[in-house]
Amino acid sequence: MINHKEHPNIEKEDWRLQAITTLTKEWKSPWTNVAHPVGTSVMLISLVKFLNSNLVLPLPNATALFLNFAYKLWHETQSFLMNEDNFGQDKNRNFYPKNKSAFFDILEKRMAAIVSAYSALESFANEEIPDDYTFEKEREDKRCIESFNKEQIERHVKLEVKLGEILPNLLAVSSPKGNLVWNKFKALQGLRDRIVHLKSHDRKSTGPEEETIWKDILNVNMDNPALIAKEIIGYYLQEKDNKPRWFIKLPF
């Protein structure tokens, strides 16, 4: 569905909108028979059940939402972790959180930021695949060629295949495999997978010499995962003339 707002400046509209433009000629709505003049803002909407009525929802871009959420969470947690006032020290000069509840909130937000940044990549990859696109690949047992339509790609093809094979072909860029942006993707993917599939090793008491998910989550030298995801997305959009509005207007 489409919503129309009669003001000429769409630059003031939120950058996370899925689609917004302005009319270049007068247009009469087939639903209301109301004529809308040149310059009217046009955006996608959805009607959703809300309370005891419907809500007119301006459709957001899912990738933009995931990126923004990840960025804000990571930025907030960095500020907490870099503030020494939030930590005490024992007789061995080991740090400890003064407020355990606040610290656990930080762990939750760090985990959510990483997962959300990865979800932004999944969302972006699915957005860029045309509705009529078909992906073919040799089956693992090499007995036949498998064919996937868009819905099947979204459900059954791994993200690394979408990013490593499908999107380079669609967006006229070389495969990122083996370069720095691919290494960043694999690192983010590995961290996300370790959070989503938390192993027993990370649930037990360990010493500082052991590698755990908590050490990596609390790494204050790690780049904001939203910025990592943005860089990866930017790689695929480098040759695209009509880059998404949300990407152009991204505030970070």
Stockholm file with secondary structure:
# STOCKHOLM 1.0

chainA/1-252         MINHKEHPNIEKEDWRLQAITTLTKEWKSPWTNVAHPVGTSVMLISLVKFLNSNLVLPLPNATALFLNFAYKLWHETQSFLMNEDNFGQDKNRNFYPKNKSAFFDILEKRMAAIVSAYSALESFANEEIPDDYTFEKEREDKRCIESFNKEQIERHVKLEVKLGEILPNLLAVSSPKGNLVWNKFKALQGLRDRIVHLKSHDRKSTGPEEETIWKDILNVNMDNPALIAKEIIGYYLQEKDNKPRWFIKLPF
#=GR chainA/1-252 SS CEEEECCSCGGGSCTTBSCEEECSSCEECTTTCCEECTTCEEEEEEEEEETTEEEEEECBCHHHHHHHHHHHHHHHHHHHHTCGGGEEECTTCCEEESCHHHHHHHHHHHHHHHHHHHHHHHHHHHHHSCTTCCEEEECTTSSSEEEECHHHHHHHSCHHHIIIIIHHHHHTCCCCTTSHHHHHHHHHHHHHHHHHTCCGGGGSCCCTTSCCHHHHHTCTTSCCHHHHHHHHHHHHHTTCSSCCHHHHTCCC
#=GC SS_cons         CEEEECCSCGGGSCTTBSCEEECSSCEECTTTCCEECTTCEEEEEEEEEETTEEEEEECBCHHHHHHHHHHHHHHHHHHHHTCGGGEEECTTCCEEESCHHHHHHHHHHHHHHHHHHHHHHHHHHHHHSCTTCCEEEECTTSSSEEEECHHHHHHHSCHHHIIIIIHHHHHTCCCCTTSHHHHHHHHHHHHHHHHHTCCGGGGSCCCTTSCCHHHHHTCTTSCCHHHHHHHHHHHHHTTCSSCCHHHHTCCC
//
